[in-house]
Amino acid sequence: MSHFSTIKTKIKEKTQLLEALERIGERPNIPFAGMKMVELVIMNPDHAEDHPTMGVDISIGVDVGFKFNQSTGTYELVADRQTWDKDVPIERFMEKLTQQYARMIIHDTIKEEGFEIEEEWEMDNNNIELTVTRWV
Amino acid sequence: MSKKQTLKFTIRQDGTVLEEVIGAEAGECLTITESIEKRLGNIETRELKPEYYQKQTQSTEQDVTL
């Protein structure tokens, strides 16, 4: 069967999420051996005198991270808009991350299925075009 | 006889993936792409290309002659 499909990407796998974060120039941290969570410090200036902490599965810096939501099976961003200091707004950051995540998932899956990358382009419109082939 | 299978992906800047299968027999491309679709997320739309129906018709005809 031949088909076209449109798939809305959800971030469900940790390995590819870590790879995608590195691709967009971040340095993610995961818990040390024996620990379950990384602690984020809530930096909200309104409460500068006391910095509550929060456990997440992956951290970037001290106050941004990702937490796995058991009920949806996806990783969710934990961040504070007031202290967000990256080059791009939160929404664009998540789009860039999701795009690279999808790319990493596709790379990993096609390898398992015996496909090889024939072409991979980052286009002017920011789309990524990827062509993979195999002989059967 | 060996045959080339091609998958084309367009990963949009918001992370939505468009996937196209080229050169697969009837019923075949679902298994090829199933794992990718499963790992990525939810399928929003799926459109079958004409050769899917052609292949199906051919195999029905073959059944009749056999």
N, CA and C atoms of all chains as a GROMACS GRO file, in nm:
protein
  606
    1MET      N    1   0.084  -0.119   0.000
    1MET     CA    2   0.000   0.000   0.000
    1MET      C    3   0.088   0.125   0.000
    2SER      N    4   0.050   0.219  -0.079
    2SER     CA    5   0.121   0.346  -0.078
    2SER      C    6   0.032   0.451  -0.013
    3HIS      N    7   0.094   0.540   0.059
    3HIS     CA    8   0.012   0.641   0.123
    3HIS      C    9   0.091   0.766   0.160
    4PHE      N   10   0.018   0.871   0.186
    4PHE     CA   11   0.074   0.989   0.252
    4PHE      C   12   0.017   0.992   0.392
    5SER      N   13   0.097   1.020   0.490
    5SER     CA   14   0.046   1.036   0.626
    5SER      C   15   0.098   1.167   0.684
    6THR      N   16   0.017   1.227   0.768
    6THR     CA   17   0.062   1.342   0.846
    6THR      C   18   0.059   1.301   0.992
    7ILE      N   19   0.172   1.317   1.058
    7ILE     CA   20   0.182   1.270   1.196
    7ILE      C   21   0.218   1.387   1.288
    8LYS      N   22   0.139   1.403   1.392
    8LYS     CA   23   0.170   1.506   1.491
    8LYS      C   24   0.262   1.445   1.597
    9THR      N   25   0.383   1.499   1.603
    9THR     CA   26   0.486   1.438   1.688
    9THR      C   27   0.462   1.465   1.837
   10LYS      N   28   0.478   1.360   1.916
   10LYS     CA   29   0.473   1.373   2.062
   10LYS      C   30   0.605   1.324   2.119
   11ILE      N   31   0.657   1.394   2.218
   11ILE     CA   32   0.786   1.357   2.275
   11ILE      C   33   0.765   1.250   2.381
   12LYS      N   34   0.800   1.127   2.344
   12LYS     CA   35   0.771   1.014   2.433
   12LYS      C   36   0.897   0.939   2.478
   13GLU      N   37   1.010   0.958   2.406
   13GLU     CA   38   1.129   0.876   2.435
   13GLU      C   39   1.246   0.963   2.482
   14LYS      N   40   1.305   0.919   2.592
   14LYS     CA   41   1.409   0.999   2.657
   14LYS      C   42   1.537   1.011   2.574
   15THR      N   43   1.582   0.897   2.517
   15THR     CA   44   1.709   0.899   2.442
   15THR      C   45   1.706   1.002   2.330
   16GLN      N   46   1.597   1.000   2.252
   16GLN     CA   47   1.588   1.093   2.139
   16GLN      C   48   1.561   1.236   2.184
   17LEU      N   49   1.495   1.251   2.299
   17LEU     CA   50   1.476   1.385   2.354
   17LEU      C   51   1.612   1.445   2.392
   18LEU      N   52   1.698   1.365   2.452
   18LEU     CA   53   1.832   1.413   2.489
   18LEU      C   54   1.912   1.450   2.364
   19GLU      N   55   1.904   1.365   2.261
   19GLU     CA   56   1.976   1.394   2.135
   19GLU      C   57   1.924   1.523   2.071
   20ALA      N   58   1.790   1.539   2.074
   20ALA     CA   59   1.729   1.659   2.013
   20ALA      C   60   1.773   1.784   2.088
   21LEU      N   61   1.780   1.777   2.220
   21LEU     CA   62   1.825   1.893   2.300
   21LEU      C   63   1.967   1.932   2.262
   22GLU      N   64   2.052   1.831   2.244
   22GLU     CA   65   2.190   1.861   2.204
   22GLU      C   66   2.195   1.923   2.065
   23ARG      N   67   2.109   1.873   1.976
   23ARG     CA   68   2.103   1.927   1.840
   23ARG      C   69   2.067   2.075   1.836
   24ILE      N   70   1.982   2.118   1.933
   24ILE     CA   71   1.947   2.261   1.933
   24ILE      C   72   2.038   2.341   2.026
   25GLY      N   73   2.150   2.279   2.062
   25GLY     CA   74   2.255   2.354   2.133
   25GLY      C   75   2.243   2.356   2.285
   26GLU      N   76   2.161   2.269   2.341
   26GLU     CA   77   2.147   2.266   2.487
   26GLU      C   78   2.238   2.157   2.546
   27ARG      N   79   2.262   2.169   2.675
   27ARG     CA   80   2.339   2.066   2.745
   27ARG      C   81   2.252   2.004   2.854
   28PRO      N   82   2.178   1.902   2.817
   28PRO     CA   83   2.086   1.842   2.914
   28PRO      C   84   2.158   1.763   3.022
   29ASN      N   85   2.101   1.763   3.141
   29ASN     CA   86   2.152   1.682   3.251
   29ASN      C   87   2.049   1.580   3.292
   30ILE      N   88   2.095   1.462   3.323
   30ILE     CA   89   2.006   1.358   3.373
   30ILE      C   90   2.050   1.323   3.516
   31PRO      N   91   1.964   1.257   3.593
   31PRO     CA   92   2.000   1.228   3.732
   31PRO      C   93   2.129   1.145   3.742
   32PHE      N   94   2.206   1.171   3.846
   32PHE     CA   95   2.324   1.089   3.874
   32PHE      C   96   2.281   0.946   3.903
   33ALA      N   97   2.375   0.853   3.888
   33ALA     CA   98   2.345   0.712   3.915
   33ALA      C   99   2.284   0.698   4.055
   34GLY      N  100   2.176   0.622   4.063
   34GLY     CA  101   2.113   0.600   4.192
   34GLY      C  102   2.008   0.704   4.228
   35MET      N  103   2.003   0.814   4.151
   35MET     CA  104   1.903   0.918   4.178
   35MET      C  105   1.789   0.903   4.078
   36LYS      N  106   1.669   0.942   4.119
   36LYS     CA  107   1.555   0.931   4.029
   36LYS      C  108   1.528   1.060   3.952
   37MET      N  109   1.560   1.172   4.016
   37MET     CA  110   1.523   1.302   3.960
   37MET      C  111   1.640   1.398   3.966
   38VAL      N  112   1.634   1.502   3.880
   38VAL     CA  113   1.725   1.615   3.892
   38VAL      C  114   1.642   1.726   3.957
   39GLU      N  115   1.703   1.800   4.046
   39GLU     CA  116   1.629   1.907   4.113
   39GLU      C  117   1.640   2.037   4.036
   40LEU      N  118   1.525   2.097   4.005
   40LEU     CA  119   1.525   2.232   3.949
   40LEU      C  120   1.503   2.329   4.063
   41VAL      N  121   1.561   2.449   4.048
   41VAL     CA  122   1.536   2.552   4.148
   41VAL      C  123   1.441   2.653   4.085
   42ILE      N  124   1.331   2.677   4.151
   42ILE     CA  125   1.234   2.773   4.099
   42ILE      C  126   1.285   2.914   4.132
   43MET      N  127   1.319   2.987   4.025
   43MET     CA  128   1.391   3.114   4.043
   43MET      C  129   1.300   3.236   4.046
   44ASN      N  130   1.170   3.213   4.043
   44ASN     CA  131   1.076   3.323   4.034
   44ASN      C  132   1.114   3.440   4.126
   45PRO      N  133   1.142   3.557   4.068
   45PRO     CA  134   1.192   3.670   4.148
   45PRO      C  135   1.090   3.720   4.252
   46ASP      N  136   0.962   3.689   4.230
   46ASP     CA  137   0.862   3.728   4.330
   46ASP      C  138   0.888   3.662   4.466
   47HIS      N  139   0.954   3.549   4.456
   47HIS     CA  140   0.979   3.475   4.581
   47HIS      C  141   1.129   3.451   4.596
   48ALA      N  142   1.204   3.556   4.571
   48ALA     CA  143   1.349   3.543   4.566
   48ALA      C  144   1.410   3.493   4.697
   49GLU      N  145   1.338   3.517   4.804
   49GLU     CA  146   1.395   3.479   4.934
   49GLU      C  147   1.390   3.328   4.956
   50ASP      N  148   1.290   3.262   4.897
   50ASP     CA  149   1.292   3.117   4.914
   50ASP      C  150   1.276   3.049   4.778
   51HIS      N  151   1.371   2.966   4.744
   51HIS     CA  152   1.370   2.900   4.614
   51HIS      C  153   1.324   2.755   4.630
   52PRO      N  154   1.197   2.730   4.604
   52PRO     CA  155   1.152   2.592   4.611
   52PRO      C  156   1.218   2.508   4.502
   53THR      N  157   1.228   2.379   4.523
   53THR     CA  158   1.287   2.293   4.420
   53THR      C  159   1.181   2.199   4.367
   54MET      N  160   1.212   2.140   4.251
   54MET     CA  161   1.117   2.050   4.187
   54MET      C  162   1.196   1.941   4.116
   55GLY      N  163   1.153   1.818   4.129
   55GLY     CA  164   1.223   1.708   4.064
   55GLY      C  165   1.178   1.689   3.920
   56VAL      N  166   1.274   1.679   3.828
   56VAL     CA  167   1.242   1.653   3.686
   56VAL      C  168   1.332   1.541   3.634
   57ASP      N  169   1.297   1.487   3.518
   57ASP     CA  170   1.374   1.377   3.459
   57ASP      C  171   1.498   1.426   3.385
   58ILE      N  172   1.486   1.547   3.327
   58ILE     CA  173   1.598   1.606   3.252
   58ILE      C  174   1.601   1.753   3.290
   59SER      N  175   1.721   1.807   3.313
   59SER     CA  176   1.728   1.951   3.337
   59SER      C  177   1.819   2.017   3.234
   60ILE      N  178   1.789   2.147   3.210
   60ILE     CA  179   1.878   2.231   3.128
   60ILE      C  180   1.904   2.352   3.213
   61GLY      N  181   2.026   2.372   3.254
   61GLY     CA  182   2.051   2.481   3.348
   61GLY      C  183   1.983   2.450   3.481
   62VAL      N  184   1.953   2.557   3.558
   62VAL     CA  185   1.899   2.532   3.692
   62VAL      C  186   1.748   2.540   3.700
   63ASP      N  187   1.683   2.606   3.600
   63ASP     CA  188   1.540   2.629   3.618
   63ASP      C  189   1.454   2.587   3.499
   64VAL      N  190   1.510   2.505   3.409
   64VAL     CA  191   1.431   2.453   3.297
   64VAL      C  192   1.450   2.302   3.294
   65GLY      N  193   1.342   2.231   3.269
   65GLY     CA  194   1.357   2.086   3.264
   65GLY      C  195   1.241   2.017   3.195
   66PHE      N  196   1.247   1.885   3.195
   66PHE     CA  197   1.140   1.804   3.137
   66PHE      C  198   1.101   1.697   3.237
   67LYS      N  199   0.970   1.681   3.248
   67LYS     CA  200   0.916   1.584   3.342
   67LYS      C  201   0.825   1.488   3.266
   68PHE      N  202   0.840   1.360   3.293
   68PHE     CA  203   0.757   1.261   3.225
   68PHE      C  204   0.619   1.258   3.289
   69ASN      N  205   0.517   1.274   3.206
   69ASN     CA  206   0.379   1.268   3.255
   69ASN      C  207   0.326   1.127   3.232
   70GLN      N  208   0.306   1.054   3.340
   70GLN     CA  209   0.264   0.913   3.329
   70GLN      C  210   0.132   0.898   3.256
   71SER      N  211   0.040   0.989   3.278
   71SER     CA  212  -0.093   0.969   3.222
   71SER      C  213  -0.097   0.993   3.071
   72THR      N  214  -0.013   1.086   3.021
   72THR     CA  215  -0.012   1.110   2.875
   72THR      C  216   0.100   1.033   2.807
   73GLY      N  217   0.197   0.985   2.884
   73GLY     CA  218   0.311   0.914   2.826
   73GLY      C  219   0.406   1.005   2.750
   74THR      N  220   0.404   1.134   2.782
   74THR     CA  221   0.491   1.228   2.711
   74THR      C  222   0.574   1.310   2.810
   75TYR      N  223   0.686   1.365   2.759
   75TYR     CA  224   0.769   1.455   2.838
   75TYR      C  225   0.716   1.597   2.824
   76GLU      N  226   0.704   1.664   2.937
   76GLU     CA  227   0.652   1.801   2.935
   76GLU      C  228   0.756   1.898   2.987
   77LEU      N  229   0.757   2.015   2.923
   77LEU     CA  230   0.852   2.120   2.963
   77LEU      C  231   0.812   2.179   3.097
   78VAL      N  232   0.911   2.197   3.184
   78VAL     CA  233   0.889   2.268   3.310
   78VAL      C  234   0.974   2.394   3.303
   79ALA      N  235   0.911   2.509   3.300
   79ALA     CA  236   0.987   2.634   3.289
   79ALA      C  237   0.902   2.748   3.343
   80ASP      N  238   0.968   2.854   3.376
   80ASP     CA  239   0.899   2.972   3.426
   80ASP      C  240   0.912   3.083   3.322
   81ARG      N  241   0.798   3.133   3.273
   81ARG     CA  242   0.802   3.239   3.171
   81ARG      C  243   0.878   3.362   3.219
   82GLN      N  244   0.866   3.391   3.347
   82GLN     CA  245   0.929   3.513   3.399
   82GLN      C  246   1.081   3.507   3.399
   83THR      N  247   1.135   3.386   3.408
   83THR     CA  248   1.281   3.377   3.413
   83THR      C  249   1.338   3.313   3.286
   84TRP      N  250   1.254   3.288   3.186
   84TRP     CA  251   1.297   3.229   3.060
   84TRP      C  252   1.394   3.324   2.991
   85ASP      N  253   1.518   3.280   2.964
   85ASP     CA  254   1.616   3.373   2.908
   85ASP      C  255   1.683   3.320   2.781
   86LYS      N  256   1.617   3.226   2.713
   86LYS     CA  257   1.676   3.174   2.590
   86LYS      C  258   1.649   3.269   2.473
   87ASP      N  259   1.723   3.246   2.360
   87ASP     CA  260   1.714   3.335   2.244
   87ASP      C  261   1.574   3.338   2.182
   88VAL      N  262   1.502   3.226   2.195
   88VAL     CA  263   1.371   3.217   2.130
   88VAL      C  264   1.263   3.199   2.238
   89PRO      N  265   1.140   3.242   2.206
   89PRO     CA  266   1.031   3.222   2.303
   89PRO      C  267   1.006   3.073   2.331
   90ILE      N  268   0.938   3.045   2.439
   90ILE     CA  269   0.914   2.906   2.480
   90ILE      C  270   0.849   2.824   2.368
   91GLU      N  271   0.749   2.882   2.302
   91GLU     CA  272   0.675   2.808   2.199
   91GLU      C  273   0.768   2.769   2.083
   92ARG      N  274   0.852   2.862   2.041
   92ARG     CA  275   0.944   2.834   1.929
   92ARG      C  276   1.050   2.732   1.973
   93PHE      N  277   1.094   2.743   2.095
   93PHE     CA  278   1.190   2.646   2.150
   93PHE      C  279   1.131   2.505   2.141
   94MET      N  280   1.005   2.491   2.180
   94MET     CA  281   0.941   2.359   2.177
   94MET      C  282   0.923   2.308   2.034
   95GLU      N  283   0.895   2.400   1.942
   95GLU     CA  284   0.883   2.359   1.801
   95GLU      C  285   1.017   2.309   1.748
   96LYS      N  286   1.122   2.384   1.774
   96LYS     CA  287   1.256   2.344   1.727
   96LYS      C  288   1.295   2.209   1.787
   97LEU      N  289   1.265   2.194   1.914
   97LEU     CA  290   1.298   2.069   1.983
   97LEU      C  291   1.218   1.953   1.924
   98THR      N  292   1.089   1.975   1.902
   98THR     CA  293   1.003   1.868   1.850
   98THR      C  294   1.046   1.828   1.709
   99GLN      N  295   1.088   1.926   1.630
   99GLN     CA  296   1.136   1.896   1.494
   99GLN      C  297   1.260   1.807   1.499
  100GLN      N  298   1.355   1.842   1.585
  100GLN     CA  299   1.477   1.761   1.595
  100GLN      C  300   1.448   1.625   1.659
  101TYR      N  301   1.353   1.622   1.750
  101TYR     CA  302   1.313   1.495   1.811
  101TYR      C  303   1.257   1.400   1.705
  102ALA      N  304   1.168   1.454   1.620
  102ALA     CA  305   1.110   1.372   1.512
  102ALA      C  306   1.221   1.318   1.422
  103ARG      N  307   1.317   1.404   1.394
  103ARG     CA  308   1.430   1.364   1.310
  103ARG      C  309   1.508   1.248   1.374
  104MET      N  310   1.533   1.258   1.503
  104MET     CA  311   1.609   1.153   1.572
  104MET      C  312   1.531   1.022   1.578
  105ILE      N  313   1.400   1.031   1.597
  105ILE     CA  314   1.316   0.911   1.598
  105ILE      C  315   1.319   0.844   1.461
  106ILE      N  316   1.309   0.924   1.356
  106ILE     CA  317   1.311   0.868   1.220
  106ILE      C  318   1.447   0.804   1.192
  107HIS      N  319   1.556   0.874   1.225
  107HIS     CA  320   1.690   0.818   1.206
  107HIS      C  321   1.703   0.681   1.273
  108ASP      N  322   1.657   0.674   1.397
  108ASP     CA  323   1.672   0.552   1.475
  108ASP      C  324   1.587   0.438   1.416
  109THR      N  325   1.464   0.471   1.378
  109THR     CA  326   1.373   0.367   1.331
  109THR      C  327   1.415   0.312   1.194
  110ILE      N  328   1.455   0.401   1.104
  110ILE     CA  329   1.491   0.353   0.971
  110ILE      C  330   1.614   0.261   0.976
  111LYS      N  331   1.705   0.291   1.068
  111LYS     CA  332   1.824   0.206   1.085
  111LYS      C  333   1.782   0.064   1.124
  112GLU      N  334   1.690   0.058   1.220
  112GLU     CA  335   1.639  -0.074   1.266
  112GLU      C  336   1.571  -0.149   1.153
  113GLU      N  337   1.510  -0.074   1.060
  113GLU     CA  338   1.433  -0.136   0.952
  113GLU      C  339   1.517  -0.160   0.827
  114GLY      N  340   1.647  -0.130   0.835
  114GLY     CA  341   1.736  -0.156   0.723
  114GLY      C  342   1.738  -0.050   0.613
  115PHE      N  343   1.686   0.068   0.644
  115PHE     CA  344   1.690   0.177   0.545
  115PHE      C  345   1.818   0.259   0.563
  116GLU      N  346   1.859   0.325   0.453
  116GLU     CA  347   1.972   0.417   0.462
  116GLU      C  348   1.930   0.555   0.414
  117ILE      N  349   1.995   0.656   0.472
  117ILE     CA  350   1.962   0.793   0.432
  117ILE      C  351   2.020   0.823   0.294
  118GLU      N  352   1.935   0.863   0.202
  118GLU     CA  353   1.981   0.898   0.068
  118GLU      C  354   2.005   1.049   0.059
  119GLU      N  355   1.912   1.125   0.115
  119GLU     CA  356   1.925   1.271   0.114
  119GLU      C  357   1.868   1.327   0.243
  120GLU      N  358   1.930   1.434   0.291
  120GLU     CA  359   1.875   1.503   0.408
  120GLU      C  360   1.908   1.652   0.395
  121TRP      N  361   1.805   1.732   0.387
  121TRP     CA  362   1.824   1.875   0.363
  121TRP      C  363   1.750   1.957   0.467
  122GLU      N  364   1.815   2.065   0.511
  122GLU     CA  365   1.742   2.165   0.589
  122GLU      C  366   1.706   2.276   0.492
  123MET      N  367   1.578   2.295   0.470
  123MET     CA  368   1.531   2.384   0.365
  123MET      C  369   1.524   2.529   0.415
  124ASP      N  370   1.510   2.623   0.316
  124ASP     CA  371   1.500   2.764   0.351
  124ASP      C  372   1.378   2.795   0.437
  125ASN      N  373   1.272   2.716   0.417
  125ASN     CA  374   1.150   2.740   0.496
  125ASN      C  375   1.156   2.670   0.633
  126ASN      N  376   1.275   2.623   0.670
  126ASN     CA  377   1.299   2.556   0.799
  126ASN      C  378   1.247   2.412   0.806
  127ASN      N  379   1.187   2.364   0.698
  127ASN     CA  380   1.151   2.222   0.695
  127ASN      C  381   1.277   2.137   0.680
  128ILE      N  382   1.270   2.013   0.726
  128ILE     CA  383   1.376   1.917   0.699
  128ILE      C  384   1.320   1.814   0.602
  129GLU      N  385   1.390   1.792   0.492
  129GLU     CA  386   1.347   1.693   0.393
  129GLU      C  387   1.440   1.574   0.404
  130LEU      N  388   1.384   1.457   0.421
  130LEU     CA  389   1.463   1.337   0.444
  130LEU      C  390   1.414   1.226   0.353
  131THR      N  391   1.504   1.170   0.271
  131THR     CA  392   1.469   1.059   0.184
  131THR      C  393   1.552   0.938   0.224
  132VAL      N  394   1.485   0.825   0.247
  132VAL     CA  395   1.557   0.703   0.287
  132VAL      C  396   1.515   0.588   0.196
  133THR      N  397   1.607   0.495   0.172
  133THR     CA  398   1.577   0.385   0.081
  133THR      C  399   1.630   0.252   0.136
  134ARG      N  400   1.573   0.146   0.084
  134ARG     CA  401   1.631   0.013   0.107
  134ARG      C  402   1.592  -0.076  -0.011
  135TRP      N  403   1.673  -0.180  -0.032
  135TRP     CA  404   1.643  -0.278  -0.136
  135TRP      C  405   1.585  -0.401  -0.068
  136VAL      N  406   1.476  -0.451  -0.124
  136VAL     CA  407   1.416  -0.571  -0.064
  136VAL      C  408   1.401  -0.680  -0.170
  137MET      N  409   1.338  -1.102  -0.722
  137MET     CA  410   1.396  -0.980  -0.781
  137MET      C  411   1.397  -0.869  -0.677
  138SER      N  412   1.508  -0.798  -0.666
  138SER     CA  413   1.514  -0.695  -0.562
  138SER      C  414   1.445  -0.567  -0.610
  139LYS      N  415   1.394  -0.496  -0.515
  139LYS     CA  416   1.312  -0.379  -0.544
  139LYS      C  417   1.350  -0.269  -0.447
  140LYS      N  418   1.350  -0.146  -0.497
  140LYS     CA  419   1.387  -0.032  -0.412
  140LYS      C  420   1.263   0.026  -0.344
  141GLN      N  421   1.272   0.041  -0.214
  141GLN     CA  422   1.164   0.107  -0.141
  141GLN      C  423   1.216   0.241  -0.092
  142THR      N  424   1.133   0.342  -0.109
  142THR     CA  425   1.173   0.476  -0.070
  142THR      C  426   1.068   0.538   0.023
  143LEU      N  427   1.117   0.598   0.129
  143LEU     CA  428   1.030   0.676   0.217
  143LEU      C  429   1.077   0.820   0.213
  144LYS      N  430   0.981   0.911   0.200
  144LYS     CA  431   1.015   1.054   0.202
  144LYS      C  432   0.948   1.119   0.321
  145PHE      N  433   1.030   1.191   0.398
  145PHE     CA  434   0.974   1.261   0.515
  145PHE      C  435   0.996   1.411   0.500
  146THR      N  436   0.893   1.486   0.532
  146THR     CA  437   0.910   1.629   0.549
  146THR      C  438   0.880   1.658   0.695
  147ILE      N  439   0.983   1.708   0.767
  147ILE     CA  440   0.962   1.741   0.908
  147ILE      C  441   0.945   1.891   0.914
  148ARG      N  442   0.822   1.934   0.938
  148ARG     CA  443   0.794   2.078   0.940
  148ARG      C  444   0.855   2.144   1.062
  149GLN      N  445   0.863   2.274   1.055
  149GLN     CA  446   0.932   2.346   1.164
  149GLN      C  447   0.860   2.336   1.297
  150ASP      N  448   0.735   2.293   1.297
  150ASP     CA  449   0.666   2.272   1.425
  150ASP      C  450   0.673   2.126   1.470
  151GLY      N  451   0.747   2.045   1.394
  151GLY     CA  452   0.765   1.905   1.433
  151GLY      C  453   0.666   1.808   1.371
  152THR      N  454   0.567   1.861   1.298
  152THR     CA  455   0.473   1.772   1.229
  152THR      C  456   0.545   1.701   1.116
  153VAL      N  457   0.518   1.572   1.099
  153VAL     CA  458   0.589   1.494   0.997
  153VAL      C  459   0.493   1.452   0.887
  154LEU      N  460   0.532   1.478   0.762
  154LEU     CA  461   0.460   1.428   0.646
  154LEU      C  462   0.540   1.311   0.592
  155GLU      N  463   0.475   1.202   0.569
  155GLU     CA  464   0.545   1.080   0.530
  155GLU      C  465   0.485   1.029   0.399
  156GLU      N  466   0.570   0.992   0.306
  156GLU     CA  467   0.522   0.939   0.179
  156GLU      C  468   0.599   0.811   0.147
  157VAL      N  469   0.527   0.710   0.106
  157VAL     CA  470   0.590   0.583   0.072
  157VAL      C  471   0.588   0.565  -0.080
  158ILE      N  472   0.704   0.531  -0.135
  158ILE     CA  473   0.715   0.512  -0.280
  158ILE      C  474   0.766   0.370  -0.306
  159GLY      N  475   0.702   0.302  -0.397
  159GLY     CA  476   0.753   0.173  -0.441
  159GLY      C  477   0.722   0.058  -0.347
  160ALA      N  478   0.607   0.062  -0.282
  160ALA     CA  479   0.568  -0.050  -0.196
  160ALA      C  480   0.447  -0.121  -0.256
  161GLU      N  481   0.441  -0.250  -0.236
  161GLU     CA  482   0.328  -0.329  -0.286
  161GLU      C  483   0.206  -0.307  -0.197
  162ALA      N  484   0.093  -0.357  -0.244
  162ALA     CA  485  -0.030  -0.344  -0.168
  162ALA      C  486  -0.015  -0.403  -0.028
  163GLY      N  487  -0.059  -0.330   0.072
  163GLY     CA  488  -0.057  -0.380   0.209
  163GLY      C  489   0.078  -0.373   0.277
  164GLU      N  490   0.182  -0.337   0.201
  164GLU     CA  491   0.319  -0.347   0.251
  164GLU      C  492   0.364  -0.226   0.334
  165CYS      N  493   0.325  -0.108   0.289
  165CYS     CA  494   0.389   0.010   0.350
  165CYS      C  495   0.340   0.036   0.491
  166LEU      N  496   0.226  -0.021   0.527
  166LEU     CA  497   0.182  -0.004   0.665
  166LEU      C  498   0.281  -0.067   0.761
  167THR      N  499   0.331  -0.184   0.728
  167THR     CA  500   0.426  -0.249   0.818
  167THR      C  501   0.560  -0.175   0.819
  168ILE      N  502   0.600  -0.120   0.704
  168ILE     CA  503   0.726  -0.045   0.699
  168ILE      C  504   0.719   0.076   0.790
  169THR      N  505   0.609   0.146   0.784
  169THR     CA  506   0.602   0.275   0.850
  169THR      C  507   0.534   0.269   0.986
  170GLU      N  508   0.480   0.154   1.017
  170GLU     CA  509   0.404   0.140   1.141
  170GLU      C  510   0.486   0.181   1.264
  171SER      N  511   0.609   0.131   1.269
  171SER     CA  512   0.689   0.160   1.388
  171SER      C  513   0.725   0.308   1.397
  172ILE      N  514   0.751   0.370   1.284
  172ILE     CA  515   0.781   0.514   1.286
  172ILE      C  516   0.660   0.591   1.336
  173GLU      N  517   0.544   0.556   1.281
  173GLU     CA  518   0.422   0.628   1.320
  173GLU      C  519   0.391   0.607   1.468
  174LYS      N  520   0.413   0.485   1.513
  174LYS     CA  521   0.385   0.453   1.652
  174LYS      C  522   0.477   0.530   1.747
  175ARG      N  523   0.602   0.540   1.707
  175ARG     CA  524   0.697   0.609   1.796
  175ARG      C  525   0.679   0.761   1.792
  176LEU      N  526   0.637   0.813   1.676
  176LEU     CA  527   0.627   0.959   1.665
  176LEU      C  528   0.505   1.016   1.735
  177GLY      N  529   0.391   0.954   1.717
  177GLY     CA  530   0.273   1.012   1.780
  177GLY      C  531   0.145   0.976   1.711
  178ASN      N  532   0.061   1.076   1.690
  178ASN     CA  533  -0.073   1.051   1.635
  178ASN      C  534  -0.080   1.082   1.487
  179ILE      N  535  -0.140   0.991   1.410
  179ILE     CA  536  -0.162   1.019   1.269
  179ILE      C  537  -0.281   1.113   1.256
  180GLU      N  538  -0.260   1.224   1.187
  180GLU     CA  539  -0.369   1.320   1.169
  180GLU      C  540  -0.448   1.288   1.043
  181THR      N  541  -0.377   1.260   0.934
  181THR     CA  542  -0.447   1.226   0.809
  181THR      C  543  -0.372   1.114   0.739
  182ARG      N  544  -0.444   1.036   0.663
  182ARG     CA  545  -0.379   0.936   0.579
  182ARG      C  546  -0.453   0.933   0.445
  183GLU      N  547  -0.375   0.937   0.338
  183GLU     CA  548  -0.433   0.939   0.206
  183GLU      C  549  -0.369   0.828   0.125
  184LEU      N  550  -0.450   0.740   0.071
  184LEU     CA  551  -0.396   0.630  -0.008
  184LEU      C  552  -0.372   0.677  -0.151
  185LYS      N  553  -0.263   0.632  -0.207
  185LYS     CA  554  -0.233   0.670  -0.345
  185LYS      C  555  -0.299   0.570  -0.440
  186PRO      N  556  -0.323   0.612  -0.566
  186PRO     CA  557  -0.399   0.530  -0.659
  186PRO      C  558  -0.349   0.386  -0.673
  187GLU      N  559  -0.217   0.363  -0.670
  187GLU     CA  560  -0.170   0.228  -0.695
  187GLU      C  561  -0.215   0.128  -0.588
  188TYR      N  562  -0.253   0.179  -0.473
  188TYR     CA  563  -0.304   0.088  -0.370
  188TYR      C  564  -0.428   0.016  -0.422
  189TYR      N  565  -0.517   0.096  -0.480
  189TYR     CA  566  -0.642   0.038  -0.529
  189TYR      C  567  -0.616  -0.049  -0.652
  190GLN      N  568  -0.522  -0.006  -0.738
  190GLN     CA  569  -0.486  -0.085  -0.856
  190GLN      C  570  -0.437  -0.223  -0.815
  191LYS      N  571  -0.344  -0.224  -0.720
  191LYS     CA  572  -0.288  -0.351  -0.675
  191LYS      C  573  -0.396  -0.442  -0.620
  192GLN      N  574  -0.485  -0.384  -0.542
  192GLN     CA  575  -0.590  -0.463  -0.481
  192GLN      C  576  -0.679  -0.525  -0.588
  193THR      N  577  -0.713  -0.448  -0.690
  193THR     CA  578  -0.798  -0.497  -0.797
  193THR      C  579  -0.730  -0.613  -0.869
  194GLN      N  580  -0.599  -0.592  -0.896
  194GLN     CA  581  -0.523  -0.698  -0.965
  194GLN      C  582  -0.527  -0.829  -0.887
  195SER      N  583  -0.504  -0.821  -0.757
  195SER     CA  584  -0.496  -0.945  -0.681
  195SER      C  585  -0.634  -1.013  -0.675
  196THR      N  586  -0.740  -0.934  -0.677
  196THR     CA  587  -0.874  -0.992  -0.678
  196THR      C  588  -0.895  -1.070  -0.808
  197GLU      N  589  -0.852  -1.009  -0.919
  197GLU     CA  590  -0.867  -1.075  -1.048
  197GLU      C  591  -0.790  -1.209  -1.052
  198GLN      N  592  -0.671  -1.204  -0.994
  198GLN     CA  593  -0.590  -1.326  -0.990
  198GLN      C  594  -0.661  -1.437  -0.913
  199ASP      N  595  -0.723  -1.399  -0.803
  199ASP     CA  596  -0.796  -1.498  -0.724
  199ASP      C  597  -0.905  -1.565  -0.806
  200VAL      N  598  -0.970  -1.484  -0.888
  200VAL     CA  599  -1.082  -1.537  -0.967
  200VAL      C  600  -1.033  -1.638  -1.070
  201THR      N  601  -0.922  -1.603  -1.141
  201THR     CA  602  -0.874  -1.693  -1.244
  201THR      C  603  -0.818  -1.823  -1.184
  202LEU      N  604  -0.764  -1.814  -1.064
  202LEU     CA  605  -0.712  -1.934  -1.000
  202LEU      C  606  -0.829  -2.025  -0.961
   0.00000   0.00000   0.00000
